[in-house]
Amino acid sequence: MTAKEVEPPMTAKEVAPEVGGATALRAPFATRLPSVTALRIVAATLVFIHHSTFQPLFSDQGVQKVYNMLAYNIGAISITFFFVLSGFVMTWSAKPTDTAKQFWWRRFVKIFPSHLVVCAIVLFLVFLAGRAVPWREALVSVGLLQAWVPSNEYLLFAINPPTWSLSIELLFYLCFPLLLIPVSRIRPSRLWLYAWLTAAGGLLLVPGISWLFLPGAAPDSPFSPFSWPQMWFIYFFPVTRMFEFLGGMILARILMTGRWPSVRTWHTAVLMVAVWAATLPIPGNLFDGVYRSLFIMPIALLITAAAAADVAGRRTLLSSRGMVWLGEISYTFYLVHVTVFFSLQAALNSQWGVGGMFLGDFTSRQYGTVAAFAFIVVAYLATALAAWLVYALVERPAMRRWARPRRARPAASASASTRTA
């Protein structure tokens, strides 16, 4: 998810003759996608806003209700965004000379060092706060295995609750080298058909299986109209989230093969907002379970349009230096946002909020409308600062030190020695 998949910038791109009115790329990995990198912070910001509803901030209950209504569904949308984005960028940046082992190692180096450091910090804060640690759940979440466990406690009472989505991303990483083979063999003329079938699979097939084969909801189920097994299967089970990942892979191939029409980024952004507004009346659990899949195609279209703008060399707000920088720290932003936000919220009420909205168990202090929005902005800036520190001190050094194959370094040294001699 949430990992930064875009390869380092390269100076040239190879292009083939026009296909279907667009340009087909022979070497897409040679083209930087700054706008796609920037879209990561957009998705991470939506998650941040969604989680800010878990402890009430507004003293005006009417304002809080409207804020909750507007912010709730964007949490599920942003997770779908991350999953589609991963499929797109991995396919776009895949190198023919890369091996599965090299790919998996880069993903491991990208994900785990920052994840483990943040977990260690949270555990230390929990210790300082004198709170009990649910060690079983914590150990499972440290290993990023929590989404495989059909228990709500392993998802909500983890040391860093948002990392459940990373356990799904790990499945994507594991399967990508194998999935790339059949996806690359789809005929260009059939790519759009497969893209729509993938979206339909997420919208219809997964909920249909859960309703047919898993026990239904009790009258007092908090996940109504679903039971917990149904909700876990639809929303948290890594295998059923493969539709989003595959959708991103197929849309990357559509752009690579020149099948992308002349659609601008703002067109797809308007479509996204329109679908979001139309789905606001849908109850939260029903949206999470079924209707979030409506966003697979709008999200895929937005990502592809942004990538097409980068390929065409068009400058946009997304490709600005500030947005790209925020996109680069988006993974660590995602890792730290719950801890920073709820720790600040609790501290202003002289309490500990460490462990997030579930483990922290604090009483939220409420503010007037302007002050509440000011707090959200300050907490966002503090999260960005903490994310930059983890990125600069952990993620970037780890990638520079360990991400490249070891055999490349002796080869480079030998070449330098030959030139010196």
Helices and strands as residue ranges (DSSP letters): E 15-19, E 22-25, G 28-30, H 34-51, H 61-93, H 100-129, H 135-142, G 146-148, H 152-156, G 161-163, H 164-184, G 188-190, H 191-200, I 201-205, H 206-213, H 228-231, I 232-236, G 238-241, H 242-256, H 265-278, H 284-289, G 291-295, H 296-312, H 321-328, H 330-347, H 356-359, H 369-390, I 391-395, H 396-402, H 408-420
